[in-house]
């Protein structure tokens, strides 16, 4: 009998929009890539920080190649509700999992990310210096590091009542960013032609992700409009495409009309 694959913990940093669609999108994409949604925390709220258990880094990377609801994902090394709890958590993280990214031939940098609060440069440096107990042996490279580590602090959701200290602090190794730039790239404001069925770009990608569509899938969209969903490499069938829209031939996608 095969032993189950050990699950690693990852920290997902999410965008604060379309909140009701975030959980379905992440669940759908994990299922699409051979994983499943497993979390030990309550993730149905509005927090931008979710701790997930994922079988492999490859699945985490595939997730980020598609998601538009998440900004970044990190391999979680430690977390706590205070700096002391974070440092204790980091000291208990297996050294053998750290070493491949901290050896003398590697380069790295540490970033500070805060939610709902802005820190001074002095405060950021102080937080970085406090991590000197970690076995970093590589060289700091701020421009093109091989590895990026982040301290992420959560100051809650109320901009009118920002606490002095964070509710939660996380430390992890950056794995990948999501596809948030697609929302701007396909913004209606940037389109050369706007059809009367043009839809918000972010919602278009979210719907495709909810449907688990992938390259070479056949999808029927009765209101295909200007066909932005071609980005994902799927084959579309439709019955209401804009007559004035011209499609450039591309290897990764094309559109097939059904009879009116």
N, C-alpha and C positions, 0 to 999 in steps of 0.2 A: 504494500500500500504506500503510495507516494505521500511524503510529508508535505503539509501545506507550506506555501512560500511565506517567509517572515515578512511582516508588514513594517515598512519604515514610516516614520512620522514626518509630515510635511506641513508647512504653514502656507496657506493661500491668502494672498492679499487681494481683496476684491474692490471693484469700483462701486461708488455709492450712487448708482442709478439703476433703474429697472430692478429694484430689490426683489420683487416677487418672482422674477424669472431666474435669479442667480442659482438657486438650489436645483431647479429642474435642469438647467443647462449643464451644470457640473455633473449631476447624476447621469444624464444622457451621454455625455462625452466619456466619462469613466467607463460606462457600459460599452460604448462603441469601441474602446481600445483595450478591452479585456480586464477591466478592473471593476470595482463596485464602490459605492459611497459608504465609507465607514468612518465615523467620527465619534469621539468620546465626549464631545461638548455639544451644547445646544446651538445649532447653526441656523435656526430658522429666524433669528432676529436680524437686526440691522447692522451688526458689527462687521467691519471689513476684514476681520481676522478669523480665519477658520483653520482648525487643526484637523488634518485628515490622515488616515492610514492608507498608504498606497503600496502595492506589491513591488514596484520597481521605479527607478528613475526614468526609464524609457517611457513608461506610462505617464509619468508626470510631465515629461517633455511633450509627448503627443497631445496631452490635454491642453497645454499652453499653445500649441500650434493652431488650435481651433477656437478656444474660448475668447469671447469679447467681454464677458462679465468680470473676468479676473485680470488683474494687472501683472502679478508676479507670483512665483512659487519658490519656496525655500526648503531645503532640507533642514528640519528643525533640530537644533542641537541642545537647546535649553529654553525654558521660560519660567516666569514666576510673577508674583504680584508686587515684588519689590526688587531692587538691585541685589539684595542679599539672597533672595530666593532664586533669582536668575543665576548668580554665580555658583550657588550650591548645585543647581541643576546641571550647569555646564561641567562642574567637577565630577559629576556622576556619569557624564556621557562617555561611552567607551573610547579610550585613547586610540585604539586601533582603527576606529572609524574616522578619526581626525587626521592621523598621520599622513595619509595619501595627499592631503591638501595643504599641509603645513611644513613639508620637508624643505631642506635648505636650497634645493634647486627650483623652488616654486616662487611665484610672485603673487601678491595679493593686495587688496585694499579693504578697508572697513567703512561702511556707510551707516549713517544714522537716519532713520525714517520715523517721523512722528505723525500721528493722526490727531487732528484737532488742537494742535499746539505748535508754536514755532520756537525753536531753541537758538540761542546765540552760538557763534562759532566756538566760543570758550566752553560752553556747556557740552557741545558735541565732542570736543577734544578730550574733555574730562571723562566722558563715557568710554571713549576709545582707550584711553590710558588705563582705565580700570580693568581692562581685559588682558593686562600683561601676564596674568597667570596662565593663560592659554599657551600651549607649546608651539608658538609661531617661530619657525626657523628660516623662513623664506625672506625675500626682500619686498619692501613696499613699492608698489608701482601704481600710481594714481591714474595713469592714462590708459594702459593696456594690460591690466593684471590678468593672470591665468584664473584666479579665483576671487570672487567677491563675497564678502561676509557682511551681514546687516544686523544692526540692533534696531528693533522696531518697537515703538512705544505707543500704547493705546490710551488716550486721554478721554475716552468716552464720546458720546454723540451730541452733547449739548454745547454749542459754541458760546452760549451765554453763561455757562457755569463750568469753566475749565478748572479741573483740580490741580493742586500744586504738584502732586505725584501721579504717575500713570496708574491706570487700573491693572494693566498687564504689560509685561516686557518680554520680548522674544529675541532670540539670537539664532541665526541660521545661515547656511551657505546658499547663495543665490543659484537657482537652477535655470530658470528661463522666464521670459516675459510673455504675456498674452498678446492678443491681436487687436488691442485697442486702437492702433493706428488705422486699421481698416475703416473704422467709423468716420474718421476725418477724411480719409482718401476717397470714400464713396459718398461723402456728404452731398445732399441735394444741391447745396450752394456751389459745388465744384463740378457738377455734371454739365456736359455740353448741351444735353437735351433733357428736358424735364417732362415726363409724360403725366397724364392726368391720373395715373395709378401709381406714381412714384411713392415709395415708402421710406420711412426712416431707416437709414443704413444699419444702425445698431440692431433694431428689431428684426430686420431681414436676416442678419447673421444669427441672431438668437433663435429664430424660428428654424433655420436650417440645422442648427446644432441640436435643438429639441427633437427634431425629426431624425437625428443620427445620419444625415445624408453624407455620403462620401463619394470619392472619385468613381465615375462610371455608373453611379446609381441613376435610375430613371425616376424623375419626379414630375408629376402633373401639377401645374400651377395655373388655374383658370384665369388668374389676373396677373400674368407674368410681368406686365408693364415694360420697363426698360431692361429687365433681365440682369440685374446686378448679381443674382445668386450664381451666375456662371463662374464666379471667382473660385468656387469650391470644386470645379471640375466635373460637375454632374451633367447628365443629359436631361434637358427639360422638354416636356410636351406642354402645349398650351392651347387656349382657344380665344385669347383676347390680347394679343400682342399689339403694341402700338405700330401702326403701319409705317410711320416715318422713321422708325429706329433702324439703323443700319448696323449689322454685326460684322466685325472683322473676323476672318477665319482664324481659328486658333486650334492648336492640337489638343489643349486640355478640356475644351468645352464647346458645345454647339447647341442650337435650339431647333426643335422640330415642331412645326405647327400641326394641329389637328384641324380637320375641316370645320368651317363655321356651321 
